[in-house]
Protein backbone atom coordinates (compact mmCIF):
# COMPACT_ATOMS: atom_id res chain seq x y z
CA UNK A 1 0.00 0.00 0.00
CA UNK A 2 1.23 3.47 -0.87
CA UNK A 3 0.89 5.64 2.24
CA UNK A 4 0.82 8.86 0.21
CA UNK A 5 -2.80 8.49 -0.77
CA UNK A 6 -5.48 11.11 -1.29
CA UNK A 7 -8.42 10.18 0.94
CA UNK A 8 -10.81 12.77 -0.50
CA UNK A 9 -13.43 11.78 -3.06
CA UNK A 10 -14.13 14.94 -5.01
CA UNK A 11 -17.18 13.64 -6.88
CA UNK A 12 -19.17 12.60 -3.82
CA UNK A 13 -17.91 15.56 -1.79
CA UNK A 14 -19.21 17.89 -4.49
CA UNK A 15 -22.51 15.99 -4.53
CA UNK A 16 -22.85 16.46 -0.76
CA UNK A 17 -22.17 20.18 -1.15
CA UNK A 18 -24.75 20.39 -3.95
CA UNK A 19 -27.40 18.60 -1.86
CA UNK A 20 -26.84 21.00 1.04
CA UNK A 21 -27.19 24.07 -1.20
CA UNK A 22 -30.63 25.57 -0.37
CA UNK A 23 -31.04 27.27 -3.75
CA UNK A 24 -33.90 25.88 -5.84
CA UNK A 25 -32.35 26.79 -9.19
CA UNK A 26 -29.15 24.78 -8.90
CA UNK A 27 -27.54 22.37 -11.34
CA UNK A 28 -25.33 19.35 -10.61
CA UNK A 29 -23.00 18.83 -13.55
CA UNK A 30 -20.58 16.71 -11.58
CA UNK A 31 -21.76 13.25 -10.56
CA UNK A 32 -21.86 10.68 -13.37
CA UNK A 33 -25.50 9.68 -13.62
CA UNK A 34 -28.09 9.89 -16.38
CA UNK A 35 -31.28 11.85 -15.71
CA UNK A 36 -34.33 12.13 -17.96
CA UNK A 37 -35.46 15.36 -19.63
CA UNK A 38 -37.43 16.28 -16.50
CA UNK A 39 -34.24 15.98 -14.41
CA UNK A 40 -35.65 12.90 -12.71
CA UNK A 41 -33.75 9.75 -11.82
CA UNK A 42 -34.02 7.43 -14.80
CA UNK A 43 -34.49 3.69 -14.47
CA UNK A 44 -34.77 1.93 -17.81
CA UNK A 45 -38.36 0.74 -18.41
CA UNK A 46 -37.23 -2.84 -19.09
CA UNK A 47 -35.23 -2.85 -15.86
CA UNK A 48 -38.28 -1.69 -13.90
CA UNK A 49 -40.42 -4.36 -15.51
CA UNK A 50 -37.99 -7.19 -14.80
CA UNK A 51 -37.27 -6.02 -11.24
CA UNK A 52 -40.96 -6.25 -10.33
CA UNK A 53 -41.31 -9.73 -11.79
CA UNK A 54 -38.28 -11.46 -10.24
CA UNK A 55 -38.71 -14.48 -8.00
CA UNK A 56 -37.91 -13.36 -4.45
CA UNK A 57 -38.39 -16.79 -2.86
CA UNK A 58 -34.67 -17.59 -2.89
CA UNK A 59 -31.99 -15.26 -1.49
CA UNK A 60 -29.28 -17.92 -1.29
CA UNK A 61 -25.72 -17.24 -2.42
CA UNK A 62 -24.68 -17.27 -6.05
CA UNK A 63 -21.60 -19.27 -7.05
CA UNK A 64 -18.46 -17.26 -6.23
CA UNK A 65 -17.98 -16.50 -9.93
CA UNK A 66 -21.56 -15.27 -10.30
CA UNK A 67 -24.69 -16.45 -12.10
CA UNK A 68 -23.49 -18.72 -14.96
CA UNK A 69 -26.05 -17.43 -17.47
CA UNK A 70 -25.22 -13.82 -16.61
CA UNK A 71 -21.53 -14.52 -17.17
CA UNK A 72 -22.12 -16.19 -20.52
CA UNK A 73 -24.60 -13.64 -21.85
CA UNK A 74 -22.45 -10.71 -20.75
CA UNK A 75 -19.43 -12.23 -22.49
CA UNK A 76 -21.46 -12.76 -25.67
CA UNK A 77 -22.67 -9.16 -25.52
CA UNK A 78 -19.16 -7.73 -25.44
CA UNK A 79 -17.44 -10.24 -27.72
CA UNK A 80 -20.25 -11.19 -30.09
CA UNK A 81 -21.54 -14.75 -30.47
CA UNK A 82 -18.96 -15.92 -33.01
CA UNK A 83 -15.91 -14.61 -31.17
CA UNK A 84 -17.27 -15.92 -27.89
CA UNK A 85 -17.68 -19.41 -29.37
CA UNK A 86 -14.13 -19.27 -30.71
CA UNK A 87 -12.52 -18.21 -27.43
CA UNK A 88 -14.95 -19.39 -24.74
CA UNK A 89 -12.68 -22.20 -23.52
CA UNK A 90 -9.89 -19.68 -22.92
CA UNK A 91 -11.97 -17.11 -21.02
CA UNK A 92 -11.99 -16.45 -17.29
CA UNK A 93 -15.24 -14.83 -16.15
CA UNK A 94 -16.01 -13.29 -12.76
CA UNK A 95 -19.11 -11.39 -11.72
CA UNK A 96 -18.08 -8.22 -9.90
CA UNK A 97 -19.76 -5.50 -7.86
CA UNK A 98 -19.48 -2.84 -10.55
CA UNK A 99 -16.51 -1.48 -12.46
CA UNK A 100 -14.54 -0.21 -9.47
CA UNK A 101 -14.67 -3.62 -7.82
CA UNK A 102 -13.66 -5.28 -11.08
CA UNK A 103 -10.61 -3.03 -11.33
CA UNK A 104 -9.70 -3.68 -7.69
CA UNK A 105 -9.98 -7.45 -8.05
CA UNK A 106 -7.95 -7.45 -11.30
CA UNK A 107 -5.28 -5.19 -9.79
CA UNK A 108 -4.97 -7.52 -6.80
CA UNK A 109 -4.57 -10.46 -9.18
CA UNK A 110 -1.70 -8.64 -10.89
CA UNK A 111 -0.12 -8.04 -7.48
CA UNK A 112 -0.29 -11.76 -6.70
CA UNK A 113 1.74 -12.47 -9.82
CA UNK A 114 3.98 -9.42 -9.76
CA UNK A 115 4.72 -7.66 -6.44
CA UNK A 116 6.00 -4.47 -8.13
CA UNK A 117 3.91 -3.94 -11.26
CA UNK A 118 3.95 -0.92 -13.54
CA UNK A 119 0.82 0.37 -15.23
CA UNK A 120 0.56 2.99 -17.99
CA UNK A 121 -2.44 5.35 -17.76
CA UNK A 122 -3.43 8.36 -19.83
CA UNK A 123 -3.84 11.68 -18.03
CA UNK A 124 -6.52 12.84 -17.33
CA UNK A 125 -8.56 9.82 -16.36
CA UNK A 126 -11.30 8.88 -13.91
CA UNK A 127 -10.00 9.68 -10.43
CA UNK A 128 -10.59 6.16 -9.06
CA UNK A 129 -8.13 4.69 -11.55
CA UNK A 130 -5.06 6.24 -10.02
CA UNK A 131 -6.46 5.84 -6.50
CA UNK A 132 -6.79 2.06 -6.91
CA UNK A 133 -3.37 1.48 -8.45
CA UNK A 134 -1.65 3.92 -6.13
CA UNK A 135 -3.24 2.24 -3.10
CA UNK A 136 -1.98 -1.16 -4.23
CA UNK A 137 1.55 0.10 -4.81
CA UNK A 138 1.67 0.07 -8.61
CA UNK A 139 4.25 2.20 -10.34
CA UNK A 140 2.03 4.53 -12.39
CA UNK A 141 3.41 5.90 -15.66
CA UNK A 142 1.35 8.66 -17.23
CA UNK A 143 1.19 10.15 -20.70
CA UNK A 144 -0.95 13.07 -21.96
CA UNK A 145 -4.22 11.60 -23.20
CA UNK A 146 -4.93 14.54 -25.52
CA UNK A 147 -2.71 16.32 -28.00
CA UNK A 148 -2.70 20.01 -28.91
CA UNK A 149 -5.57 19.42 -31.37
CA UNK A 150 -7.72 18.02 -28.54
CA UNK A 151 -7.60 14.51 -30.01
CA UNK A 152 -6.19 11.26 -28.63
CA UNK A 153 -2.43 11.60 -28.32
CA UNK A 154 -1.27 8.53 -30.24
CA UNK A 155 2.28 9.87 -30.55
CA UNK A 156 2.61 10.26 -26.78
CA UNK A 157 1.25 6.76 -26.20
CA UNK A 158 3.63 5.25 -28.76
CA UNK A 159 6.57 6.95 -27.08
CA UNK A 160 5.65 5.79 -23.58
CA UNK A 161 4.82 2.18 -24.52
CA UNK A 162 8.17 1.83 -26.27
CA UNK A 163 9.92 3.34 -23.27
CA UNK A 164 8.14 1.01 -20.83
CA UNK A 165 7.46 -2.27 -22.69
CA UNK A 166 6.13 -5.49 -21.19
CA UNK A 167 3.95 -3.70 -18.65
CA UNK A 168 0.26 -3.19 -18.01
CA UNK A 169 -1.81 -0.58 -19.85
CA UNK A 170 -5.21 0.78 -18.80
CA UNK A 171 -7.63 2.05 -21.41
CA UNK A 172 -11.24 3.20 -21.36
CA UNK A 173 -13.19 0.82 -23.57
CA UNK A 174 -14.84 2.00 -26.79
CA UNK A 175 -15.18 5.58 -28.08
CA UNK A 176 -16.18 7.09 -24.71
CA UNK A 177 -13.80 8.46 -22.11
CA UNK A 178 -14.10 9.86 -18.61
CA UNK A 179 -13.54 12.81 -18.33
CA UNK A 180 -12.69 13.99 -21.86
CA UNK A 181 -15.26 12.30 -24.11
CA UNK A 182 -12.35 11.56 -26.48
CA UNK A 183 -10.82 8.14 -27.11
CA UNK A 184 -8.89 6.61 -30.02
CA UNK A 185 -10.80 6.07 -33.25
CA UNK A 186 -10.89 2.61 -34.86
CA UNK A 187 -7.85 3.26 -37.05
CA UNK A 188 -5.86 4.39 -33.99
CA UNK A 189 -6.98 1.31 -32.05
CA UNK A 190 -5.47 -0.85 -34.79
CA UNK A 191 -2.17 0.97 -34.41
CA UNK A 192 -2.35 0.66 -30.62
CA UNK A 193 -2.99 -3.09 -30.83
CA UNK A 194 0.09 -3.45 -33.04
CA UNK A 195 2.19 -1.49 -30.52
CA UNK A 196 0.86 -3.59 -27.65
CA UNK A 197 1.84 -6.80 -29.43
CA UNK A 198 5.27 -5.49 -30.40
CA UNK A 199 6.04 -4.43 -26.84
CA UNK A 200 4.54 -7.61 -25.30
CA UNK A 201 2.30 -5.57 -23.05
CA UNK A 202 -0.94 -6.46 -21.23
CA UNK A 203 -4.13 -4.40 -21.56
CA UNK A 204 -7.03 -3.76 -19.22
CA UNK A 205 -10.16 -2.14 -20.65
CA UNK A 206 -12.42 -0.31 -18.23
CA UNK A 207 -15.69 -0.50 -20.19
CA UNK A 208 -18.09 1.53 -18.09
CA UNK A 209 -20.21 3.02 -20.87
CA UNK A 210 -20.82 0.34 -23.50
CA UNK A 211 -23.78 1.47 -25.60
CA UNK A 212 -23.37 5.16 -24.76
CA UNK A 213 -20.90 5.84 -27.59
CA UNK A 214 -22.07 4.55 -30.98
CA UNK A 215 -24.00 1.42 -29.94
CA UNK A 216 -23.04 -1.98 -28.55
CA UNK A 217 -21.39 -3.31 -31.71
CA UNK A 218 -19.23 -0.27 -32.45
CA UNK A 219 -18.42 0.29 -28.78
CA UNK A 220 -17.15 -3.31 -28.57
CA UNK A 221 -14.93 -3.08 -31.65
CA UNK A 222 -11.76 -2.49 -29.66
CA UNK A 223 -11.96 -5.38 -27.20
CA UNK A 224 -12.99 -7.75 -29.99
CA UNK A 225 -10.04 -6.72 -32.13
CA UNK A 226 -7.58 -7.13 -29.27
CA UNK A 227 -8.96 -10.59 -28.47
CA UNK A 228 -8.71 -11.63 -32.13
CA UNK A 229 -5.08 -10.53 -32.04
CA UNK A 230 -4.59 -12.76 -28.98
CA UNK A 231 -3.32 -9.87 -26.89
CA UNK A 232 -3.34 -10.62 -23.14
CA UNK A 233 -6.23 -8.59 -21.81
CA UNK A 234 -8.82 -7.99 -19.14
CA UNK A 235 -12.22 -6.44 -19.87
CA UNK A 236 -14.23 -4.92 -17.05
CA UNK A 237 -17.84 -4.20 -17.97
CA UNK A 238 -20.11 -2.20 -15.70
CA UNK A 239 -23.90 -2.09 -15.98
CA UNK A 240 -24.24 0.90 -13.64
CA UNK A 241 -24.86 3.40 -16.43
CA UNK A 242 -26.16 1.42 -19.41
CA UNK A 243 -28.71 -0.55 -17.34
CA UNK A 244 -29.26 2.15 -14.67
CA UNK A 245 -28.16 -0.33 -11.98
CA UNK A 246 -25.97 2.18 -10.12
CA UNK A 247 -26.64 1.12 -6.53
CA UNK A 248 -26.96 -2.57 -7.41
CA UNK A 249 -23.27 -2.83 -8.37
CA UNK A 250 -23.37 -5.14 -11.37
CA UNK A 251 -20.52 -6.00 -13.70
CA UNK A 252 -18.21 -8.64 -15.07
CA UNK A 253 -14.46 -9.15 -15.31
CA UNK A 254 -13.42 -11.11 -18.41
CA UNK A 255 -9.85 -12.27 -19.07
CA UNK A 256 -8.24 -14.44 -21.71
CA UNK A 257 -5.67 -17.12 -20.95
CA UNK A 258 -2.66 -18.68 -22.65
CA UNK A 259 -3.58 -22.32 -22.03
CA UNK A 260 -5.61 -24.54 -19.72
CA UNK A 261 -3.05 -24.37 -16.92
CA UNK A 262 -3.01 -20.57 -17.06
CA UNK A 263 -6.81 -20.49 -17.07
CA UNK A 264 -7.13 -22.76 -14.04
CA UNK A 265 -4.47 -20.84 -12.15
CA UNK A 266 -6.09 -17.47 -12.87
CA UNK A 267 -9.60 -18.73 -12.04
CA UNK A 268 -8.40 -20.09 -8.68
CA UNK A 269 -6.71 -16.81 -7.81
CA UNK A 270 -9.67 -14.70 -8.92
CA UNK A 271 -12.07 -16.76 -6.81
CA UNK A 272 -9.72 -16.54 -3.83
CA UNK A 273 -9.45 -12.77 -4.16
CA UNK A 274 -13.16 -12.24 -4.74
CA UNK A 275 -13.98 -14.43 -1.75
CA UNK A 276 -11.83 -12.39 0.63
CA UNK A 277 -12.78 -9.00 -0.83
CA UNK A 278 -16.51 -9.47 -1.53
CA UNK A 279 -17.40 -13.00 -0.44
CA UNK A 280 -20.15 -13.29 -3.09
CA UNK A 281 -21.43 -11.28 -6.07
CA UNK A 282 -24.56 -9.13 -5.63
CA UNK A 283 -27.38 -11.16 -7.17
CA UNK A 284 -30.14 -8.61 -7.82
CA UNK A 285 -28.37 -6.77 -10.64
CA UNK A 286 -27.03 -9.96 -12.20
CA UNK A 287 -30.54 -11.42 -12.35
CA UNK A 288 -31.90 -8.29 -14.02
CA UNK A 289 -29.05 -8.16 -16.54
CA UNK A 290 -29.44 -11.88 -17.26
CA UNK A 291 -33.14 -11.46 -17.95
CA UNK A 292 -32.40 -8.63 -20.35
CA UNK A 293 -29.58 -10.33 -22.23
CA UNK A 294 -31.05 -13.83 -22.61
CA UNK A 295 -34.50 -12.68 -23.77
CA UNK A 296 -34.51 -11.07 -27.22
CA UNK A 297 -37.64 -9.02 -26.56
CA UNK A 298 -36.16 -7.59 -23.38
CA UNK A 299 -32.82 -7.05 -25.08
CA UNK A 300 -34.47 -5.12 -27.92
CA UNK A 301 -36.23 -2.88 -25.39
CA UNK A 302 -32.89 -2.24 -23.70
CA UNK A 303 -31.15 -1.46 -26.98
CA UNK A 304 -33.95 0.94 -27.91
CA UNK A 305 -33.51 2.73 -24.57
CA UNK A 306 -29.78 3.03 -25.20
CA UNK A 307 -30.50 4.59 -28.58
CA UNK A 308 -32.82 7.12 -26.95
CA UNK A 309 -30.14 7.97 -24.38
CA UNK A 310 -27.52 8.49 -27.11
CA UNK A 311 -29.95 10.76 -28.97
CA UNK A 312 -30.63 12.78 -25.83
CA UNK A 313 -26.92 13.12 -25.11
CA UNK A 314 -26.28 14.36 -28.63
CA UNK A 315 -29.17 16.83 -28.41
CA UNK A 316 -27.82 18.21 -25.13
CA UNK A 317 -24.33 18.55 -26.59
CA UNK A 318 -25.73 20.35 -29.64
CA UNK A 319 -27.74 22.75 -27.50
CA UNK A 320 -24.72 23.49 -25.34
CA UNK A 321 -22.67 24.27 -28.43
CA UNK A 322 -25.40 26.57 -29.77
CA UNK A 323 -25.95 28.56 -26.58
CA UNK A 324 -22.23 28.92 -25.80
CA UNK A 325 -21.93 30.44 -29.28
CA UNK A 326 -19.62 27.64 -30.42
CA UNK A 327 -16.92 28.39 -27.83
CA UNK A 328 -16.87 24.65 -27.09
CA UNK A 329 -17.78 23.30 -30.53
CA UNK A 330 -15.65 20.18 -30.01
CA UNK A 331 -18.19 18.76 -27.52
CA UNK A 332 -20.57 17.97 -30.40
CA UNK A 333 -18.23 15.28 -31.72
CA UNK A 334 -17.32 13.80 -28.35
CA UNK A 335 -18.96 10.63 -27.05
CA UNK A 336 -20.72 9.52 -23.90
CA UNK A 337 -21.63 11.41 -20.77
CA UNK A 338 -18.61 13.63 -20.27
CA UNK A 339 -16.52 16.44 -21.70
CA UNK A 340 -13.87 18.78 -20.32
CA UNK A 341 -14.58 22.49 -20.70
CA UNK A 342 -11.07 23.65 -19.74
CA UNK A 343 -12.42 26.31 -17.39
CA UNK A 344 -10.08 27.63 -14.73
CA UNK A 345 -10.54 27.44 -10.97
CA UNK A 346 -11.89 31.00 -10.72
CA UNK A 347 -14.48 30.36 -13.42
CA UNK A 348 -15.63 27.11 -11.80
CA UNK A 349 -15.93 28.84 -8.42
CA UNK A 350 -17.90 31.71 -9.98
CA UNK A 351 -20.37 29.29 -11.56
CA UNK A 352 -20.94 27.56 -8.23
CA UNK A 353 -21.08 30.69 -6.07
CA UNK A 354 -23.10 32.97 -8.34
CA UNK A 355 -25.20 30.51 -10.36
CA UNK A 356 -25.50 27.31 -8.31
CA UNK A 357 -23.77 25.36 -11.09
CA UNK A 358 -21.56 22.57 -9.76
CA UNK A 359 -18.69 21.21 -11.87
CA UNK A 360 -15.62 19.20 -10.87
CA UNK A 361 -12.36 21.10 -10.40
CA UNK A 362 -11.09 19.79 -13.75
CA UNK A 363 -14.20 21.38 -15.36
CA UNK A 364 -15.74 18.04 -16.33
CA UNK A 365 -19.37 18.39 -17.34
CA UNK A 366 -21.80 15.47 -17.36
CA UNK A 367 -24.27 15.94 -20.20
CA UNK A 368 -26.18 12.90 -18.96
CA UNK A 369 -27.24 14.59 -15.73
CA UNK A 370 -28.44 17.89 -17.22
CA UNK A 371 -31.69 18.18 -19.15
CA UNK A 372 -32.12 20.46 -22.16
CA UNK A 373 -33.59 23.37 -20.20
CA UNK A 374 -30.72 23.34 -17.74
CA UNK A 375 -28.16 22.89 -20.52
CA UNK A 376 -29.29 26.25 -21.88
CA UNK A 377 -28.99 27.81 -18.40
CA UNK A 378 -25.45 26.51 -17.98
CA UNK A 379 -24.45 27.65 -21.44
CA UNK A 380 -25.76 31.18 -20.82
CA UNK A 381 -23.97 31.35 -17.45
CA UNK A 382 -20.71 30.24 -19.03
CA UNK A 383 -21.08 32.90 -21.73
CA UNK A 384 -21.02 35.56 -18.99
CA UNK A 385 -17.64 34.34 -17.67
CA UNK A 386 -14.49 36.23 -18.46
CA UNK A 387 -12.21 34.30 -20.85
KAJOPE-V961072 format. One record per pair of residues at least 4 apart in sequence whose C-alpha atoms are under 6 Angstrom apart, sorted by the first residue. I is the first residue (numbers start at 1). J is the second residue. If there is no record, write none. Layout:
# KAJOPE-V961072
i,j
I,J
I,J
This chain:
# KAJOPE-V961072
i,j
1,135
1,136
1,137
2,135
2,137
9,13
10,14
11,31
26,356
26,357
27,357
28,358
29,358
29,359
29,365
29,366
30,359
30,360
33,369
34,368
34,369
35,39
35,40
35,41
35,42
35,369
36,40
36,42
37,371
39,371
43,244
47,51
62,66
64,280
65,94
65,95
66,95
66,281
69,73
70,74
70,290
73,293
75,79
76,80
76,81
76,84
78,220
79,83
79,84
79,224
84,88
90,256
90,257
91,255
91,256
92,254
92,255
93,253
93,254
94,252
94,253
95,251
95,252
96,102
96,251
96,252
96,281
97,101
97,249
97,250
97,251
98,238
98,249
98,250
98,251
99,238
102,253
103,107
110,114
111,115
117,138
118,138
118,139
118,140
118,167
119,140
119,168
119,169
120,140
120,141
120,142
120,169
121,142
121,170
122,142
122,143
122,144
122,145
123,143
123,144
123,145
125,178
126,178
128,132
130,134
131,135
133,138
134,138
145,152
145,153
146,150
146,151
146,152
146,153
147,151
147,153
152,183
152,184
161,165
165,199
166,199
166,200
166,201
167,201
168,201
168,202
168,203
169,203
170,203
170,204
171,205
172,177
172,205
172,206
172,207
173,205
173,206
173,207
174,219
175,183
175,213
176,181
176,183
176,213
176,335
176,336
177,181
177,182
177,183
179,338
179,339
180,339
180,340
181,334
181,335
181,338
181,339
182,334
184,188
184,189
196,200
196,201
202,232
202,233
203,233
204,233
204,234
204,235
205,235
206,236
207,236
207,237
208,237
208,238
210,216
210,219
211,215
211,216
212,310
212,336
213,335
213,336
214,218
215,219
226,231
227,231
233,255
234,254
234,255
235,253
235,254
236,252
236,253
237,251
237,252
238,251
239,243
239,250
239,251
240,244
240,245
240,246
248,285
250,285
257,262
257,263
258,262
270,274
271,275
274,278
275,279
286,290
290,294
292,298
292,299
293,299
296,300
316,372
317,332
318,332
320,324
320,375
320,379
321,326
321,328
321,329
322,326
323,379
324,379
324,383
337,366
337,367
337,368
338,365
338,366
339,364
339,365
340,363
340,364
341,363
342,363
343,363
349,353
350,354
351,355
351,357
352,356
352,357
352,358
359,363
360,364
370,374
370,375
